[in-house]
Amino acid sequence: AGLPLTARAVFIIGPDKKLKLSILYPATTGRNFDEILRVIDSLQLTAYKKVATPVNWQSGGECMVLPSVKGDECTKLFPNMRIEAVPSGKEYMRFTPQPQ
C-alpha cells in the first residue's frame, strides 16, 4: 500500500482568534512562502482599511474599494479612486492605490 506520508499545513490565525487561512500541502509539494507573506500583508491591510485585494495583488499594488463604502465617504477616503466600466453600468469595480 506504500508508505504513509505526512501533510504540511499552514494556518493563519487573526488577532480576533479566528482562522483566516488554512492551506494543506501534500508531503511531495513544497510551501510557497512568498504566497504566505502576500496573504499576511493582505490580511493586515484589509483588517484596518476599507479595501479588498484583487487577484494577483502584490503589496503596493492597486486595491478594490469595499462595496459598503458609499458616495462622499468613498471620495474622501480614496481621492485617487478610479471606476472600471462594466457592461451592466454599475460602478462597483472601484480601484484605488494601496492606502498607507
Backbone as numpy.savetxt, mean C-alpha at the origin, in Angstrom:
# Nx Ny Nz CAx CAy CAz Cx Cy Cz
7.36 -41.17 0.06 6.54 -39.97 0.06 7.39 -38.72 0.06
8.69 -38.84 0.28 9.55 -37.67 0.27 9.75 -37.11 1.67
10.69 -36.21 1.76 10.99 -35.57 3.04 10.07 -34.39 3.28
9.56 -34.24 4.50 8.75 -33.05 4.79 9.66 -31.82 4.84
9.19 -30.74 4.28 9.94 -29.49 4.28 9.15 -28.43 5.04
9.87 -27.59 5.71 9.20 -26.51 6.42 8.80 -25.42 5.45
7.88 -24.60 5.85 7.50 -23.42 5.07 8.05 -22.20 5.79
8.26 -21.15 5.05 8.74 -19.90 5.63 7.57 -18.92 5.63
7.31 -18.35 6.77 6.19 -17.42 6.88 6.69 -16.05 7.33
6.02 -15.02 6.84 6.27 -13.64 7.25 4.95 -13.09 7.76
4.98 -12.53 8.96 3.80 -11.89 9.53 4.17 -10.47 9.91
3.32 -9.52 9.56 3.51 -8.14 10.00 2.30 -7.77 10.84
2.58 -7.39 12.08 1.55 -7.00 13.03 1.64 -5.50 13.23
0.49 -4.81 13.13 0.46 -3.37 13.29 0.48 -2.95 14.75
0.65 -1.64 14.99 0.66 -1.13 16.36 -0.67 -1.36 17.07
-1.73 -1.60 16.30 -3.04 -1.89 16.89 -3.19 -3.37 17.23
-2.09 -4.12 17.11 -2.03 -5.56 17.43 -2.84 -6.43 16.48
-3.10 -5.91 15.27 -3.83 -6.66 14.25 -2.88 -7.09 13.15
-3.16 -8.27 12.59 -2.37 -8.79 11.50 -2.59 -7.93 10.27
-1.51 -7.39 9.72 -1.59 -6.54 8.53 -1.16 -7.28 7.27
-0.27 -8.27 7.42 0.22 -9.00 6.26 0.66 -10.39 6.69
0.37 -11.35 5.86 0.83 -12.72 6.08 1.23 -13.29 4.72
2.48 -13.72 4.62 2.96 -14.34 3.39 3.56 -15.69 3.77
3.17 -16.72 3.06 3.70 -18.06 3.28 4.47 -18.48 2.04
5.76 -18.73 2.23 6.62 -19.15 1.14 6.91 -20.64 1.26
6.94 -21.37 0.15 7.40 -22.75 0.22 8.89 -22.77 0.60
9.34 -23.86 1.16 10.74 -23.97 1.58 11.70 -23.79 0.42
11.24 -24.09 -0.78 12.11 -24.00 -1.95 12.19 -22.59 -2.54
11.43 -21.66 -1.97 11.39 -20.30 -2.49 11.92 -19.32 -1.45
12.85 -18.49 -1.85 13.40 -17.48 -0.95 12.45 -16.32 -0.78
12.58 -15.65 0.35 11.74 -14.47 0.61 12.29 -13.27 -0.15
11.40 -12.35 -0.46 11.79 -11.12 -1.15 11.78 -9.99 -0.12
12.95 -9.65 0.41 13.02 -8.65 1.46 12.69 -7.26 0.95
12.97 -6.98 -0.34 12.58 -5.68 -0.90 11.07 -5.51 -0.84
10.33 -6.57 -1.14 8.87 -6.51 -1.08 8.38 -6.34 0.36
9.01 -7.01 1.29 8.61 -6.88 2.70 8.84 -5.45 3.18
9.98 -4.86 2.82 10.26 -3.46 3.20 9.29 -2.50 2.52
8.94 -2.77 1.25 7.98 -1.94 0.52 6.62 -1.96 1.22
6.19 -3.13 1.66 4.91 -3.26 2.36 4.94 -2.50 3.68
6.03 -2.61 4.42 6.14 -1.89 5.69 6.08 -0.38 5.44
6.78 0.12 4.42 6.71 1.55 4.07 5.28 1.97 3.76
4.58 1.14 2.99 3.19 1.43 2.62 2.28 1.45 3.85
2.43 0.45 4.72 1.59 0.38 5.92 1.82 1.58 6.83
3.08 2.00 6.98 3.37 3.15 7.82 2.80 4.43 7.21
2.91 4.58 5.90 2.40 5.77 5.23 0.87 5.85 5.32
0.21 4.75 4.99 -1.25 4.78 4.91 -1.92 4.75 6.28
-1.18 4.46 7.33 -1.75 4.48 8.68 -2.02 5.90 9.14
-1.25 6.86 8.64 -1.35 8.23 9.15 -1.74 9.26 8.11
-1.69 8.92 6.86 -2.06 9.84 5.77 -3.30 9.28 5.07
-4.07 10.14 4.46 -5.32 9.72 3.82 -5.08 9.31 2.36
-4.18 8.33 2.22 -3.82 7.84 0.89 -3.77 6.32 0.90
-3.75 5.76 -0.30 -3.53 4.33 -0.51 -2.39 4.21 -1.51
-1.68 3.10 -1.49 -0.60 2.92 -2.44 -1.05 1.99 -3.57
-0.87 2.45 -4.82 -1.33 1.64 -5.97 -0.37 0.50 -6.29
-0.76 -0.30 -7.26 0.06 -1.43 -7.70 1.46 -0.94 -8.08
2.46 -1.72 -7.73 3.86 -1.44 -8.04 4.38 -0.14 -7.42
3.71 0.35 -6.39 4.15 1.57 -5.72 5.52 1.36 -5.10
6.35 2.40 -5.17 7.64 2.42 -4.49 7.67 3.68 -3.63
8.40 3.64 -2.54 8.50 4.78 -1.64 8.92 6.02 -2.42
8.19 7.10 -2.24 8.44 8.34 -2.96 7.59 8.49 -4.21
6.89 7.42 -4.60 6.06 7.45 -5.80 4.68 8.04 -5.53
3.90 8.16 -6.58 2.54 8.69 -6.45 1.66 7.77 -5.62
0.76 8.39 -4.88 -0.22 7.66 -4.07 -1.61 8.02 -4.56
-2.58 7.23 -4.15 -3.97 7.52 -4.49 -4.65 8.12 -3.27
-5.46 9.15 -3.51 -6.22 9.79 -2.44 -7.40 8.89 -2.11
-7.65 8.67 -0.82 -8.77 7.82 -0.41 -10.11 8.39 -0.87
-11.04 7.54 -1.27 -12.36 8.01 -1.69 -13.12 8.75 -0.59
-12.79 8.50 0.66 -13.48 9.16 1.77 -13.10 10.64 1.92
-12.03 11.08 1.25 -11.61 12.49 1.31 -12.38 13.24 0.23
-13.19 14.18 0.64 -14.08 14.89 -0.28 -13.67 16.34 -0.51
-14.09 16.88 -1.63 -14.03 18.29 -2.01 -12.91 19.15 -1.46
-13.31 20.13 -0.60 -12.37 21.12 -0.09 -11.24 20.49 0.71
-11.56 19.46 1.49 -10.52 18.79 2.28 -9.47 18.19 1.34
-9.92 17.66 0.23 -9.02 17.02 -0.73 -8.05 18.05 -1.33
-8.56 19.19 -1.77 -7.69 20.19 -2.37 -6.79 20.85 -1.32
-7.25 20.91 -0.08 -6.43 21.46 1.00 -5.28 20.51 1.35
-5.59 19.23 1.50 -4.57 18.24 1.87 -3.62 17.91 0.73
-4.13 17.92 -0.49 -3.36 17.48 -1.65 -3.43 18.50 -2.79
-2.74 19.65 -2.64 -2.84 20.70 -3.66 -2.30 20.29 -5.03
-1.43 19.30 -5.09 -0.87 18.85 -6.36 -1.55 17.60 -6.91
-2.77 17.35 -6.45 -3.52 16.17 -6.87 -3.90 16.26 -8.36
-3.89 15.12 -9.01 -4.38 15.04 -10.39 -5.45 13.97 -10.46
-6.40 14.16 -11.35 -7.49 13.21 -11.51 -7.31 12.50 -12.85
-7.30 11.18 -12.80 -7.17 10.36 -14.00 -8.57 10.14 -14.59
-8.72 10.46 -15.86 -10.02 10.29 -16.52 -10.34 8.80 -16.68
-11.58 8.45 -16.40 -12.07 7.09 -16.61 -13.33 7.15 -17.46
-13.67 6.07 -18.17 -14.83 6.10 -19.07 -16.15 6.50 -18.40
-16.31 6.18 -17.14 -17.57 6.50 -16.45 -17.71 8.00 -16.16
-16.59 8.72 -16.22 -16.62 10.15 -15.91 -16.50 10.43 -14.42
-16.49 9.39 -13.62 -16.36 9.58 -12.18 -14.92 9.99 -11.86
-14.77 10.77 -10.81 -13.45 11.31 -10.47 -12.88 10.64 -9.23
-12.81 9.33 -9.25 -12.31 8.62 -8.08 -10.85 8.18 -8.22
-10.28 8.29 -9.40 -8.86 7.93 -9.60 -8.04 9.20 -9.38
-7.79 9.53 -8.11 -7.09 10.76 -7.75 -5.69 10.41 -7.24
-4.69 10.99 -7.89 -3.30 10.70 -7.55 -2.65 11.95 -7.00
-1.70 11.73 -6.09 -0.97 12.84 -5.48 0.46 12.40 -5.21
1.40 13.35 -5.22 2.76 12.97 -4.79 2.70 12.44 -3.35
3.62 11.57 -3.01 3.61 10.98 -1.67 3.70 12.06 -0.60
2.76 12.09 0.34 2.82 13.06 1.44 4.02 12.78 2.34
4.53 13.81 2.94 5.67 13.67 3.86 5.22 13.44 5.26
